[in-house]
Amino acid sequence: MAERTGPVRAQHRAGEVAVQTAYAAFIDHIQKCPPCRTDGADCDTAAELKQVYRDAKEAAVAA
Ligand SMILES: [Zn+2]
């Protein structure tokens, strides 16, 4: 069973991994940051992580 893995497909997959990683980092922060966790506040770090996630998502869609 050979799976076709061209450069495009590989890049798309890399993009998905980047999105997952960025999302995991954001969730991980939320769980460890009291203001974010209890108040649902987006502190500077959370905002930054969210932006990284958005960028990764855009890059993944564009790929
Ligand atoms: Zn936070």
N, CA, C, O and the ligand as a Tripos MOL2 file, in Angstrom:
@<TRIPOS>MOLECULE
protein
  253   251    64     0     0
PROTEIN
NO_CHARGES

@<TRIPOS>ATOM
      1 N           0.8330   -1.1990    0.0000 N.3       1 MET1
      2 CA          0.0000    0.0000    0.0000 C.3       1 MET1
      3 C           0.8690    1.2510    0.0000 C.2       1 MET1
      4 O           1.2860    1.7370    1.0510 O.2       1 MET1
      5 N           1.1270    1.7490   -1.1720 N.am      2 ALA2
      6 CA          1.9400    2.9630   -1.2620 C.3       2 ALA2
      7 C           1.0380    4.1880   -1.2590 C.2       2 ALA2
      8 O           0.1180    4.3070   -2.0680 O.2       2 ALA2
      9 N           1.3130    5.0690   -0.3580 N.am      3 GLU3
     10 CA          0.5110    6.2910   -0.2960 C.3       3 GLU3
     11 C           1.1950    7.3750   -1.1020 C.2       3 GLU3
     12 O           2.4120    7.5460   -1.0270 O.2       3 GLU3
     13 N           0.4140    8.0990   -1.8650 N.am      4 ARG4
     14 CA          0.9920    9.1690   -2.6640 C.3       4 ARG4
     15 C           1.3070   10.3550   -1.7640 C.2       4 ARG4
     16 O           0.4340   10.9130   -1.1000 O.2       4 ARG4
     17 N           2.5390   10.7050   -1.7680 N.am      5 THR5
     18 CA          2.9300   11.8450   -0.9360 C.3       5 THR5
     19 C           3.8000   12.7860   -1.7480 C.2       5 THR5
     20 O           5.0280   12.7100   -1.7180 O.2       5 THR5
     21 N           3.1420   13.6680   -2.4670 N.am      6 GLY6
     22 CA          3.8790   14.6750   -3.2220 C.3       6 GLY6
     23 C           4.2780   15.8200   -2.3230 C.2       6 GLY6
     24 O           3.8820   15.8690   -1.1590 O.2       6 GLY6
     25 N           5.0570   16.7400   -2.8520 N.am      7 PRO7
     26 CA          5.4800   17.9140   -2.0650 C.3       7 PRO7
     27 C           4.2980   18.7300   -1.5420 C.2       7 PRO7
     28 O           4.3190   19.2210   -0.4140 O.2       7 PRO7
     29 N           3.2810   18.8640   -2.3670 N.am      8 VAL8
     30 CA          2.1160   19.6470   -1.9600 C.3       8 VAL8
     31 C           1.4460   19.0030   -0.7600 C.2       8 VAL8
     32 O           1.1230   19.6750    0.2190 O.2       8 VAL8
     33 N           1.2400   17.7040   -0.8440 N.am      9 ARG9
     34 CA          0.5920   16.9730    0.2220 C.3       9 ARG9
     35 C           1.4210   17.0580    1.5090 C.2       9 ARG9
     36 O           0.8790   17.2350    2.6010 O.2       9 ARG9
     37 N           2.7250   16.9310    1.3610 N.am     10 ALA10
     38 CA          3.6220   17.0000    2.5230 C.3      10 ALA10
     39 C           3.5400   18.3750    3.1740 C.2      10 ALA10
     40 O           3.5490   18.4950    4.3990 O.2      10 ALA10
     41 N           3.4590   19.4090    2.3400 N.am     11 GLN11
     42 CA          3.3990   20.7640    2.8790 C.3      11 GLN11
     43 C           2.0600   20.9940    3.5770 C.2      11 GLN11
     44 O           1.9840   21.6330    4.6270 O.2      11 GLN11
     45 N           1.0180   20.4580    2.9650 N.am     12 HIS12
     46 CA         -0.2960   20.5980    3.5670 C.3      12 HIS12
     47 C          -0.3000   19.9420    4.9470 C.2      12 HIS12
     48 O          -0.8570   20.4830    5.9020 O.2      12 HIS12
     49 N           0.3170   18.7910    5.0350 N.am     13 ARG13
     50 CA          0.3710   18.0530    6.2830 C.3      13 ARG13
     51 C           1.1870   18.8280    7.3280 C.2      13 ARG13
     52 O           0.8260   18.8800    8.5040 O.2      13 ARG13
     53 N           2.2780   19.4210    6.8780 N.am     14 ALA14
     54 CA          3.1080   20.2230    7.7790 C.3      14 ALA14
     55 C           2.3020   21.3950    8.3200 C.2      14 ALA14
     56 O           2.4390   21.7810    9.4810 O.2      14 ALA14
     57 N           1.4560   21.9540    7.4550 N.am     15 GLY15
     58 CA          0.6070   23.0560    7.8730 C.3      15 GLY15
     59 C          -0.3750   22.6160    8.9350 C.2      15 GLY15
     60 O          -0.6190   23.3300    9.9080 O.2      15 GLY15
     61 N          -0.9330   21.4450    8.7460 N.am     16 GLU16
     62 CA         -1.8890   20.9190    9.7280 C.3      16 GLU16
     63 C          -1.2200   20.6860   11.0710 C.2      16 GLU16
     64 O          -1.7980   20.9670   12.1210 O.2      16 GLU16
     65 N          -0.0090   20.1750   11.0290 N.am     17 VAL17
     66 CA          0.7420   19.9340   12.2540 C.3      17 VAL17
     67 C           1.0050   21.2590   12.9700 C.2      17 VAL17
     68 O           0.9070   21.3460   14.1940 O.2      17 VAL17
     69 N           1.3370   22.2820   12.1930 N.am     18 ALA18
     70 CA          1.6020   23.6060   12.7680 C.3      18 ALA18
     71 C           0.3500   24.1440   13.4610 C.2      18 ALA18
     72 O           0.4290   24.7430   14.5330 O.2      18 ALA18
     73 N          -0.8020   23.9210   12.8320 N.am     19 VAL19
     74 CA         -2.0680   24.3690   13.4140 C.3      19 VAL19
     75 C          -2.3300   23.6240   14.7280 C.2      19 VAL19
     76 O          -2.6880   24.2310   15.7370 O.2      19 VAL19
     77 N          -2.1500   22.3310   14.6990 N.am     20 GLN20
     78 CA         -2.3700   21.5190   15.8970 C.3      20 GLN20
     79 C          -1.4580   21.9580   17.0380 C.2      20 GLN20
     80 O          -1.8750   22.0810   18.1890 O.2      20 GLN20
     81 N          -0.2000   22.1890   16.6760 N.am     21 THR21
     82 CA          0.7900   22.5910   17.6720 C.3      21 THR21
     83 C           0.4410   23.9410   18.2770 C.2      21 THR21
     84 O           0.5210   24.1280   19.4910 O.2      21 THR21
     85 N           0.0540   24.8740   17.4240 N.am     22 ALA22
     86 CA         -0.3010   26.2120   17.8840 C.3      22 ALA22
     87 C          -1.5400   26.1540   18.7730 C.2      22 ALA22
     88 O          -1.6160   26.8330   19.7970 O.2      22 ALA22
     89 N          -2.4980   25.3430   18.3730 N.am     23 TYR23
     90 CA         -3.7440   25.2160   19.1440 C.3      23 TYR23
     91 C          -3.4610   24.5870   20.5100 C.2      23 TYR23
     92 O          -3.9830   25.0250   21.5360 O.2      23 TYR23
     93 N          -2.6290   23.5570   20.4940 N.am     24 ALA24
     94 CA         -2.2710   22.8790   21.7440 C.3      24 ALA24
     95 C          -1.5640   23.8360   22.6960 C.2      24 ALA24
     96 O          -1.8000   23.8020   23.9040 O.2      24 ALA24
     97 N          -0.7010   24.6850   22.1560 N.am     25 ALA25
     98 CA          0.0330   25.6510   22.9710 C.3      25 ALA25
     99 C          -0.9450   26.6490   23.5930 C.2      25 ALA25
    100 O          -0.7980   27.0420   24.7500 O.2      25 ALA25
    101 N          -1.9420   27.0500   22.8080 N.am     26 PHE26
    102 CA         -2.9480   28.0010   23.2910 C.3      26 PHE26
    103 C          -3.7720   27.3730   24.4160 C.2      26 PHE26
    104 O          -3.9640   27.9860   25.4660 O.2      26 PHE26
    105 N          -4.2510   26.1660   24.1970 N.am     27 ILE27
    106 CA         -5.0470   25.4720   25.2060 C.3      27 ILE27
    107 C          -4.2210   25.2270   26.4640 C.2      27 ILE27
    108 O          -4.7030   25.3750   27.5870 O.2      27 ILE27
    109 N          -2.9880   24.8550   26.2500 N.am     28 ASP28
    110 CA         -2.0950   24.5780   27.3710 C.3      28 ASP28
    111 C          -1.9340   25.8310   28.2330 C.2      28 ASP28
    112 O          -1.9230   25.7560   29.4620 O.2      28 ASP28
    113 N          -1.8120   26.9740   27.5740 N.am     29 HIS29
    114 CA         -1.6850   28.2320   28.3020 C.3      29 HIS29
    115 C          -2.9580   28.5330   29.0970 C.2      29 HIS29
    116 O          -2.8980   28.8850   30.2740 O.2      29 HIS29
    117 N          -4.0920   28.3900   28.4460 N.am     30 ILE30
    118 CA         -5.3810   28.6580   29.0940 C.3      30 ILE30
    119 C          -5.5210   27.8580   30.3820 C.2      30 ILE30
    120 O          -6.0300   28.3530   31.3870 O.2      30 ILE30
    121 N          -5.0640   26.6270   30.3320 N.am     31 GLN31
    122 CA         -5.2110   25.7410   31.4860 C.3      31 GLN31
    123 C          -4.2740   26.1040   32.6240 C.2      31 GLN31
    124 O          -4.5130   25.7490   33.7790 O.2      31 GLN31
    125 N          -3.2020   26.8160   32.2880 N.am     32 LYS32
    126 CA         -2.2000   27.1190   33.3130 C.3      32 LYS32
    127 C          -2.2070   28.5750   33.7620 C.2      32 LYS32
    128 O          -1.5560   28.9230   34.7470 O.2      32 LYS32
    129 N          -2.9330   29.4190   33.0540 N.am     33 CYS33
    130 CA         -2.9380   30.8440   33.3540 C.3      33 CYS33
    131 C          -4.2320   31.2040   34.1010 C.2      33 CYS33
    132 O          -5.3060   31.1780   33.5000 O.2      33 CYS33
    133 N          -4.1540   31.5300   35.3660 N.am     34 PRO34
    134 CA         -5.3680   31.8230   36.1590 C.3      34 PRO34
    135 C          -6.3100   32.8490   35.5480 C.2      34 PRO34
    136 O          -7.5060   32.5680   35.4590 O.2      34 PRO34
    137 N          -5.8510   34.0170   35.1220 N.am     35 PRO35
    138 CA         -6.7970   34.9920   34.5420 C.3      35 PRO35
    139 C          -7.5090   34.4300   33.3080 C.2      35 PRO35
    140 O          -8.7070   34.6500   33.1280 O.2      35 PRO35
    141 N          -6.7840   33.7170   32.4730 N.am     36 CYS36
    142 CA         -7.3740   33.1450   31.2640 C.3      36 CYS36
    143 C          -8.3410   32.0240   31.6450 C.2      36 CYS36
    144 O          -9.4070   31.8700   31.0490 O.2      36 CYS36
    145 N          -7.9500   31.2650   32.6280 N.am     37 ARG37
    146 CA         -8.7250   30.0950   33.0000 C.3      37 ARG37
    147 C         -10.0190   30.4710   33.7270 C.2      37 ARG37
    148 O         -11.0890   29.9610   33.3970 O.2      37 ARG37
    149 N          -9.9200   31.3470   34.6990 N.am     38 THR38
    150 CA        -11.0940   31.6710   35.5010 C.3      38 THR38
    151 C         -11.9570   32.7640   34.8980 C.2      38 THR38
    152 O         -13.1840   32.6900   34.9560 O.2      38 THR38
    153 N         -11.3290   33.7730   34.3220 N.am     39 ASP39
    154 CA        -12.1000   34.8960   33.7960 C.3      39 ASP39
    155 C         -12.2980   34.8320   32.2930 C.2      39 ASP39
    156 O         -13.0330   35.6350   31.7180 O.2      39 ASP39
    157 N         -11.6400   33.8750   31.6640 N.am     40 GLY40
    158 CA        -11.7130   33.8130   30.2150 C.3      40 GLY40
    159 C         -11.0290   35.0070   29.5790 C.2      40 GLY40
    160 O         -11.3230   35.3840   28.4450 O.2      40 GLY40
    161 N         -10.1130   35.5930   30.3330 N.am     41 ALA41
    162 CA         -9.4130   36.7660   29.8380 C.3      41 ALA41
    163 C          -8.3370   36.3570   28.8420 C.2      41 ALA41
    164 O          -7.6800   35.3280   29.0010 O.2      41 ALA41
    165 N          -8.1730   37.1720   27.8270 N.am     42 ASP42
    166 CA         -7.0750   36.9510   26.9020 C.3      42 ASP42
    167 C          -5.9210   37.8390   27.3290 C.2      42 ASP42
    168 O          -5.8580   39.0150   26.9700 O.2      42 ASP42
    169 N          -5.0090   37.2620   28.0990 N.am     43 CYS43
    170 CA         -3.8380   38.0480   28.4810 C.3      43 CYS43
    171 C          -2.9290   38.1960   27.2600 C.2      43 CYS43
    172 O          -3.2090   37.6390   26.1980 O.2      43 CYS43
    173 N          -1.8520   38.9410   27.4170 N.am     44 ASP44
    174 CA         -0.9590   39.1850   26.2820 C.3      44 ASP44
    175 C          -0.4500   37.8960   25.6700 C.2      44 ASP44
    176 O          -0.3830   37.7540   24.4490 O.2      44 ASP44
    177 N          -0.0940   36.9620   26.5310 N.am     45 THR45
    178 CA          0.4290   35.6770   26.0390 C.3      45 THR45
    179 C          -0.6390   34.9120   25.2700 C.2      45 THR45
    180 O          -0.3710   34.3400   24.2130 O.2      45 THR45
    181 N          -1.8560   34.9080   25.8150 N.am     46 ALA46
    182 CA         -2.9520   34.2110   25.1530 C.3      46 ALA46
    183 C          -3.2500   34.8360   23.8010 C.2      46 ALA46
    184 O          -3.4890   34.1300   22.8220 O.2      46 ALA46
    185 N          -3.2350   36.1460   23.7510 N.am     47 ALA47
    186 CA         -3.4960   36.8540   22.5030 C.3      47 ALA47
    187 C          -2.4280   36.5100   21.4650 C.2      47 ALA47
    188 O          -2.7140   36.3380   20.2800 O.2      47 ALA47
    189 N          -1.2010   36.4160   21.9450 N.am     48 GLU48
    190 CA         -0.0940   36.0860   21.0570 C.3      48 GLU48
    191 C          -0.2450   34.6710   20.5190 C.2      48 GLU48
    192 O          -0.0720   34.4230   19.3260 O.2      48 GLU48
    193 N          -0.5700   33.7530   21.4140 N.am     49 LEU49
    194 CA         -0.7340   32.3520   21.0160 C.3      49 LEU49
    195 C          -1.9010   32.2000   20.0500 C.2      49 LEU49
    196 O          -1.8600   31.3970   19.1180 O.2      49 LEU49
    197 N          -2.9400   32.9900   20.2940 N.am     50 LYS50
    198 CA         -4.1130   32.9300   19.4160 C.3      50 LYS50
    199 C          -3.7410   33.4290   18.0270 C.2      50 LYS50
    200 O          -4.1870   32.8830   17.0180 O.2      50 LYS50
    201 N          -2.9210   34.4680   17.9870 N.am     51 GLN51
    202 CA         -2.4850   35.0150   16.7100 C.3      51 GLN51
    203 C          -1.6300   34.0000   15.9510 C.2      51 GLN51
    204 O          -1.7550   33.8480   14.7360 O.2      51 GLN51
    205 N          -0.7750   33.3200   16.6780 N.am     52 VAL52
    206 CA          0.0710   32.2840   16.0540 C.3      52 VAL52
    207 C          -0.8160   31.1960   15.4560 C.2      52 VAL52
    208 O          -0.5570   30.6920   14.3630 O.2      52 VAL52
    209 N          -1.8590   30.8480   16.1920 N.am     53 TYR53
    210 CA         -2.8040   29.8300   15.7350 C.3      53 TYR53
    211 C          -3.5140   30.2980   14.4710 C.2      53 TYR53
    212 O          -3.6460   29.5400   13.5100 O.2      53 TYR53
    213 N          -3.9680   31.5450   14.4750 N.am     54 ARG54
    214 CA         -4.6490   32.0870   13.2960 C.3      54 ARG54
    215 C          -3.7270   32.0880   12.0750 C.2      54 ARG54
    216 O          -4.1280   31.7170   10.9710 O.2      54 ARG54
    217 N          -2.4780   32.5170   12.3030 N.am     55 ASP55
    218 CA         -1.5090   32.5620   11.2080 C.3      55 ASP55
    219 C          -1.2540   31.1620   10.6540 C.2      55 ASP55
    220 O          -1.1840   30.9660    9.4410 O.2      55 ASP55
    221 N          -1.1180   30.2020   11.5520 N.am     56 ALA56
    222 CA         -0.8640   28.8210   11.1300 C.3      56 ALA56
    223 C          -2.0370   28.3020   10.3140 C.2      56 ALA56
    224 O          -1.8570   27.5950    9.3220 O.2      56 ALA56
    225 N          -3.2500   28.6660   10.7480 N.am     57 LYS57
    226 CA         -4.4490   28.2110   10.0560 C.3      57 LYS57
    227 C          -4.5240   28.8060    8.6520 C.2      57 LYS57
    228 O          -4.8630   28.1250    7.6840 O.2      57 LYS57
    229 N          -4.1990   30.0870    8.5700 N.am     58 GLU58
    230 CA         -4.2050   30.7540    7.2800 C.3      58 GLU58
    231 C          -3.1670   30.1400    6.3520 C.2      58 GLU58
    232 O          -3.4270   29.9240    5.1690 O.2      58 GLU58
    233 N          -2.0050   29.8640    6.8940 N.am     59 ALA59
    234 CA         -0.9210   29.2730    6.1190 C.3      59 ALA59
    235 C          -1.3180   27.8770    5.6450 C.2      59 ALA59
    236 O          -0.9940   27.4800    4.5260 O.2      59 ALA59
    237 N          -2.0150   27.1430    6.4950 N.am     60 ALA60
    238 CA         -2.4320   25.7890    6.1550 C.3      60 ALA60
    239 C          -3.4600   25.8090    5.0320 C.2      60 ALA60
    240 O          -3.4460   24.9550    4.1450 O.2      60 ALA60
    241 N          -4.3570   26.8000    5.0810 N.am     61 VAL61
    242 CA         -5.3800   26.9130    4.0490 C.3      61 VAL61
    243 C          -4.7390   27.3250    2.7210 C.2      61 VAL61
    244 O          -5.1200   26.8450    1.6530 O.2      61 VAL61
    245 N          -3.7770   28.2080    2.8120 N.am     62 ALA62
    246 CA         -3.1140   28.7240    1.6180 C.3      62 ALA62
    247 C          -2.2580   27.6450    0.9420 C.2      62 ALA62
    248 O          -2.0610   27.6710   -0.2730 O.2      62 ALA62
    249 N          -1.7620   26.7120    1.7320 N.am     63 ALA63
    250 CA         -0.8510   25.6910    1.2060 C.3      63 ALA63
    251 C          -1.5580   24.6800    0.2860 C.2      63 ALA63
    252 O          -0.9180   23.7630   -0.2300 O.2      63 ALA63
    253 ZN         -3.0950   33.9740   30.0440 Zn       64 ZN64
@<TRIPOS>BOND
     1     1     2 1
     2     2     3 1
     3     3     4 2
     4     3     5 am
     5     5     6 1
     6     6     7 1
     7     7     8 2
     8     7     9 am
     9     9    10 1
    10    10    11 1
    11    11    12 2
    12    11    13 am
    13    13    14 1
    14    14    15 1
    15    15    16 2
    16    15    17 am
    17    17    18 1
    18    18    19 1
    19    19    20 2
    20    19    21 am
    21    21    22 1
    22    22    23 1
    23    23    24 2
    24    23    25 am
    25    25    26 1
    26    26    27 1
    27    27    28 2
    28    27    29 am
    29    29    30 1
    30    30    31 1
    31    31    32 2
    32    31    33 am
    33    33    34 1
    34    34    35 1
    35    35    36 2
    36    35    37 am
    37    37    38 1
    38    38    39 1
    39    39    40 2
    40    39    41 am
    41    41    42 1
    42    42    43 1
    43    43    44 2
    44    43    45 am
    45    45    46 1
    46    46    47 1
    47    47    48 2
    48    47    49 am
    49    49    50 1
    50    50    51 1
    51    51    52 2
    52    51    53 am
    53    53    54 1
    54    54    55 1
    55    55    56 2
    56    55    57 am
    57    57    58 1
    58    58    59 1
    59    59    60 2
    60    59    61 am
    61    61    62 1
    62    62    63 1
    63    63    64 2
    64    63    65 am
    65    65    66 1
    66    66    67 1
    67    67    68 2
    68    67    69 am
    69    69    70 1
    70    70    71 1
    71    71    72 2
    72    71    73 am
    73    73    74 1
    74    74    75 1
    75    75    76 2
    76    75    77 am
    77    77    78 1
    78    78    79 1
    79    79    80 2
    80    79    81 am
    81    81    82 1
    82    82    83 1
    83    83    84 2
    84    83    85 am
    85    85    86 1
    86    86    87 1
    87    87    88 2
    88    87    89 am
    89    89    90 1
    90    90    91 1
    91    91    92 2
    92    91    93 am
    93    93    94 1
    94    94    95 1
    95    95    96 2
    96    95    97 am
    97    97    98 1
    98    98    99 1
    99    99   100 2
   100    99   101 am
   101   101   102 1
   102   102   103 1
   103   103   104 2
   104   103   105 am
   105   105   106 1
   106   106   107 1
   107   107   108 2
   108   107   109 am
   109   109   110 1
   110   110   111 1
   111   111   112 2
   112   111   113 am
   113   113   114 1
   114   114   115 1
   115   115   116 2
   116   115   117 am
   117   117   118 1
   118   118   119 1
   119   119   120 2
   120   119   121 am
   121   121   122 1
   122   122   123 1
   123   123   124 2
   124   123   125 am
   125   125   126 1
   126   126   127 1
   127   127   128 2
   128   127   129 am
   129   129   130 1
   130   130   131 1
   131   131   132 2
   132   131   133 am
   133   133   134 1
   134   134   135 1
   135   135   136 2
   136   135   137 am
   137   137   138 1
   138   138   139 1
   139   139   140 2
   140   139   141 am
   141   141   142 1
   142   142   143 1
   143   143   144 2
   144   143   145 am
   145   145   146 1
   146   146   147 1
   147   147   148 2
   148   147   149 am
   149   149   150 1
   150   150   151 1
   151   151   152 2
   152   151   153 am
   153   153   154 1
   154   154   155 1
   155   155   156 2
   156   155   157 am
   157   157   158 1
   158   158   159 1
   159   159   160 2
   160   159   161 am
   161   161   162 1
   162   162   163 1
   163   163   164 2
   164   163   165 am
   165   165   166 1
   166   166   167 1
   167   167   168 2
   168   167   169 am
   169   169   170 1
   170   170   171 1
   171   171   172 2
   172   171   173 am
   173   173   174 1
   174   174   175 1
   175   175   176 2
   176   175   177 am
   177   177   178 1
   178   178   179 1
   179   179   180 2
   180   179   181 am
   181   181   182 1
   182   182   183 1
   183   183   184 2
   184   183   185 am
   185   185   186 1
   186   186   187 1
   187   187   188 2
   188   187   189 am
   189   189   190 1
   190   190   191 1
   191   191   192 2
   192   191   193 am
   193   193   194 1
   194   194   195 1
   195   195   196 2
   196   195   197 am
   197   197   198 1
   198   198   199 1
   199   199   200 2
   200   199   201 am
   201   201   202 1
   202   202   203 1
   203   203   204 2
   204   203   205 am
   205   205   206 1
   206   206   207 1
   207   207   208 2
   208   207   209 am
   209   209   210 1
   210   210   211 1
   211   211   212 2
   212   211   213 am
   213   213   214 1
   214   214   215 1
   215   215   216 2
   216   215   217 am
   217   217   218 1
   218   218   219 1
   219   219   220 2
   220   219   221 am
   221   221   222 1
   222   222   223 1
   223   223   224 2
   224   223   225 am
   225   225   226 1
   226   226   227 1
   227   227   228 2
   228   227   229 am
   229   229   230 1
   230   230   231 1
   231   231   232 2
   232   231   233 am
   233   233   234 1
   234   234   235 1
   235   235   236 2
   236   235   237 am
   237   237   238 1
   238   238   239 1
   239   239   240 2
   240   239   241 am
   241   241   242 1
   242   242   243 1
   243   243   244 2
   244   243   245 am
   245   245   246 1
   246   246   247 1
   247   247   248 2
   248   247   249 am
   249   249   250 1
   250   250   251 1
   251   251   252 2
@<TRIPOS>SUBSTRUCTURE
     1 MET1         2 RESIDUE 1 A MET
     2 ALA2         6 RESIDUE 1 A ALA
     3 GLU3        10 RESIDUE 1 A GLU
     4 ARG4        14 RESIDUE 1 A ARG
     5 THR5        18 RESIDUE 1 A THR
     6 GLY6        22 RESIDUE 1 A GLY
     7 PRO7        26 RESIDUE 1 A PRO
     8 VAL8        30 RESIDUE 1 A VAL
     9 ARG9        34 RESIDUE 1 A ARG
    10 ALA10       38 RESIDUE 1 A ALA
    11 GLN11       42 RESIDUE 1 A GLN
    12 HIS12       46 RESIDUE 1 A HIS
    13 ARG13       50 RESIDUE 1 A ARG
    14 ALA14       54 RESIDUE 1 A ALA
    15 GLY15       58 RESIDUE 1 A GLY
    16 GLU16       62 RESIDUE 1 A GLU
    17 VAL17       66 RESIDUE 1 A VAL
    18 ALA18       70 RESIDUE 1 A ALA
    19 VAL19       74 RESIDUE 1 A VAL
    20 GLN20       78 RESIDUE 1 A GLN
    21 THR21       82 RESIDUE 1 A THR
    22 ALA22       86 RESIDUE 1 A ALA
    23 TYR23       90 RESIDUE 1 A TYR
    24 ALA24       94 RESIDUE 1 A ALA
    25 ALA25       98 RESIDUE 1 A ALA
    26 PHE26      102 RESIDUE 1 A PHE
    27 ILE27      106 RESIDUE 1 A ILE
    28 ASP28      110 RESIDUE 1 A ASP
    29 HIS29      114 RESIDUE 1 A HIS
    30 ILE30      118 RESIDUE 1 A ILE
    31 GLN31      122 RESIDUE 1 A GLN
    32 LYS32      126 RESIDUE 1 A LYS
    33 CYS33      130 RESIDUE 1 A CYS
    34 PRO34      134 RESIDUE 1 A PRO
    35 PRO35      138 RESIDUE 1 A PRO
    36 CYS36      142 RESIDUE 1 A CYS
    37 ARG37      146 RESIDUE 1 A ARG
    38 THR38      150 RESIDUE 1 A THR
    39 ASP39      154 RESIDUE 1 A ASP
    40 GLY40      158 RESIDUE 1 A GLY
    41 ALA41      162 RESIDUE 1 A ALA
    42 ASP42      166 RESIDUE 1 A ASP
    43 CYS43      170 RESIDUE 1 A CYS
    44 ASP44      174 RESIDUE 1 A ASP
    45 THR45      178 RESIDUE 1 A THR
    46 ALA46      182 RESIDUE 1 A ALA
    47 ALA47      186 RESIDUE 1 A ALA
    48 GLU48      190 RESIDUE 1 A GLU
    49 LEU49      194 RESIDUE 1 A LEU
    50 LYS50      198 RESIDUE 1 A LYS
    51 GLN51      202 RESIDUE 1 A GLN
    52 VAL52      206 RESIDUE 1 A VAL
    53 TYR53      210 RESIDUE 1 A TYR
    54 ARG54      214 RESIDUE 1 A ARG
    55 ASP55      218 RESIDUE 1 A ASP
    56 ALA56      222 RESIDUE 1 A ALA
    57 LYS57      226 RESIDUE 1 A LYS
    58 GLU58      230 RESIDUE 1 A GLU
    59 ALA59      234 RESIDUE 1 A ALA
    60 ALA60      238 RESIDUE 1 A ALA
    61 VAL61      242 RESIDUE 1 A VAL
    62 ALA62      246 RESIDUE 1 A ALA
    63 ALA63      250 RESIDUE 1 A ALA
    64 ZN64       253 GROUP 0 **** ****
